[in-house]
């Protein structure tokens, strides 16, 4: 019940924000403003329902240090995607074919901010955190990572390999980022930096949603095995490898800080119930 009490209100905000942004997608300024507003409202709703259902202060979204944590995460996300796209370019799978649209990039900023915040609140702030309490960190990371990957199967041009890649490089990596820091701001920053770099900077497809107009007019070509094909660079083996390496790094940090919750005895019986 606690999971539902938290998940449903945040999901309603995410759905409403996505619907409204879809209606004004031709206006980059409105998309930017509504995206940021959706992100802020989602955090406020999350904080409120956690206080109500758990009788505690939601320190994982504390205002103090939020901007620095988001900035650190965003830099990691941008650097991670840049490393992927550079490797794809080196084998001839990506090229810049002129400049894109600054206005389009501004709209994508708002859209990606809303997506990163709402998805992190739902998958890491609620699902991962609550499942981790019952099963331990590694099982929670695996289960919620798989669920995160499968949720992307509903996207246009989605495929099973793309969902598996997302589960590893994003679902597992972002959960590890939360485990290492115990703040949602870092995974939110990483998630936003990755998505905005993909669409808003390099102009590539994001999770099968189609090419977008970012700061650069990027063109991907060549074998889908290397470039990710219609799903985008997230389905590239480079993305999986780099995401997996970052996940390992975050989990090493989590273990060093004593943030890894051990496997719970009797967890099999708990899950069966």
N, C-alpha and C positions, 0 to 999 in steps of 0.2 A: 504493500500500500504506500509506503514511503516513496518508493521509486515512481509510482504512478502520480502521486501528489506533486512531485517535482517535475517529472518528464512532461506531463500533459500541458501545464501552463507555458513552459518554455517552448514546446513544440507548436503551440497555438501562435505565439509571437513569431516564431520562425516562418510558419505557413502564411500568416497574415502579411508579414514583411515581404516575403517572396512574391505573393500575389500582387501587392501594390506596386512593387518595383517592376514586375512584369508588365503592368498596365502603363507605366510611364517610361519604358525602356528606350523610347525614342528621344528622351530628354536626359542627357548626361548629368545636368545639374540636379534635377529632381532625383535621379537614381542615386547620386552621391549623397544628397541630404537624407533621403529615406533609408538608405543603407546604413549610414552612421546612426540614425535615429533607432533603427531596428536593433542594431548591436547594443546601444546603450540601454534600451528598454529591456532587452533580453537579460542583460546582466542584473538590472534592478529587480526583475521578476524572479530570476534565479536566487538572488540574495534573500528576497522576501520569503519564498517558499521554503528555503533551507532553514531560515530562522523559525518559521512556523512549524515545520514537520520534524526538525531535529533539535530544536531548542538550543541552538548554538550560533555563534557569530561565524559567518562564512568567510573564514580567513583566506580561502583559496582565491577569492576575488576582492581581497582587501585593496582599498584605494592607494595606500602607502606603497610606493615602489612600483606601482602598476606600469607607469609610462616607461621606466627603464627596462622592466622585464619584457614588455611588449617589443620595445626597440631591439633588445638583444635577440629575442626570438625571431623577429622579422629579418634581421641581418642574417641569421642562420638559414632561414627559409630561402631568402634571395640567393645567398651563396650556394646553397644546395642545388637549387634549380639551375643556376648559372653553370655549375660544374657539369650537370647533366647535359645541358644544351651545347656547351662547348665540346664535350665528347661526341655528341651526335654530329655536330658541325665538322669535326675532324675527319669523320668517315663520309662526309658529303651528304648528310641527311638533313641539314638545316642551313639556310642562308637568309640574309637580310636583303629584301628587295625594296628598299626605300623606307621612308618615314611613314609612321602611321598617323594616329589622331590623338593629340593631347586631350581633347574633350572626351573622346571615347575612353581613354585611360582614366580620366577623372570619374566617369560613371562606373567603370570597373572597380575603382578603389572602393566606392560605396558598396557595390554588390559583393565584392570579396570580403569586405569587413563584416558585413552581415552574415555571410556564409561561414566565415571562420569562427566568429563568436558563437553563433547559435549551434553549430556542429560540435564545437569543443565543450560547450555547456552540456549538451545532450549526451555525447558519447564519452567524454572524459570526466566532466564534472558530476554527472549523475550515474550513467551506466557503469563506467569503469570503477568509480569510487565506491559505489554500493556493492558491486559484485566482488571487489577486492576485499571488502570487510568480511565476506563470507567464505571466499575461496583462496585468498592470497594473491599476490601481485602477478605472478606468472600466468596463472589460469585466467585471471581477469584480463590481462593483456591479450592473451590468445583469443578468448571468446569475444571480447568487444572489438578487437582488431578484425576478426572475421566478419562480424556483424557490420562494421563500418565499410568493409570492402563490398559485401553483398548489397548494401544500400545503394551503391553506385551502379548496380545492374539496371536500375530504372532510368538511367540517363540515356539520351540518344547516342547511337553508335557504341553503346557499351557492349562488352563481351566478357566471358568468364575469366580470361587471362588478365584483363584490365582490372577486374574486381579483386583477383588474387594479388596483383601487384599493389593495388591501393591498400589491401589488408596488411601487407608486409611493410611497405615503405612509409605509409601514413598511419594506418590504424595502430600498428605496433609501435612505431617510432614516436608518435604523439603521446601515446599512453606512457611510454618510457620517459618522455620529457616531463610529464606531470609527476610521475613517480620520483624522478630525480630532484625536482624543485618544490613539489607540493604546492604549487601555485598554478592556476589556469592561464595566467597571463603569458607565460613562456610558450606553451603549446598553441595558444591563440596567435601569438606573434609568428611562430614558425609556420603555422597553417596559412595565415594571411600572406606572409612573405613569399611562400612557395606559390600560392595561387596567383598573387598579383604579378609576380615575376613571369609566370607562365603566360598569362593573358595580357596584363597591363603593360609589360615591358617587351617581352619577346614575341607577343602576338601569336601564340600557339593554342592548340586545342587544350581544354581542361576537362579531364574525366569524361571524354566523349561528347561534350556539349557543343563542339564545333569551333572553328577558328574565330577569333575575336579581333577587334581593332584596338591594339594597344599603341604604345609609343613607337614601336617598330612594326613594319610589315614583314613578318616572318613567314617563310615558306619551308615546309618539311616535305621531303621526298625520299624515295629509296625504299629498301626493304622494311616492312612493318615490324619485323623482328627486332630491328635496331631503333627505329624511330617511334614505335608505338602505334603507328598507323592512324586510323580515324579516332582512336581513343585519346591520342596525344602522347607526349613524351613520358607521362606517368606510367605508361605501359612498356616503356623501354627498359631493357635489362640494366642500363646504367642507373636509372632511377631506383630500381629495386636494390641494386648493390650499394649505392650511396645511402639510401634510406636505411638499409639493414645495418650498415656500419655506424650510422648515427644512432640508431636504436641501441646497438651494443654499447656505444659510448655513454649514452644516457643511463643505461641500466648499470654500467660499471660505477657511474657516479652515484646512482641511487643506492647501490649496495654499500659503497664507501661511506655514505652519509647515514646509513642505517634506516633507509626508507623502504626497503623491500619487505613487504608483509609475507611471512612464511606460509607455506601450504597448510591449510587447516585440516586437522584430523577429523574424519567423519564427513569430509566434504562430499564424497560420493553419495552418501545417504541424504545429505542436505539437498543436493541437486536433484536427486530422485524424487524427493518430496515436492 
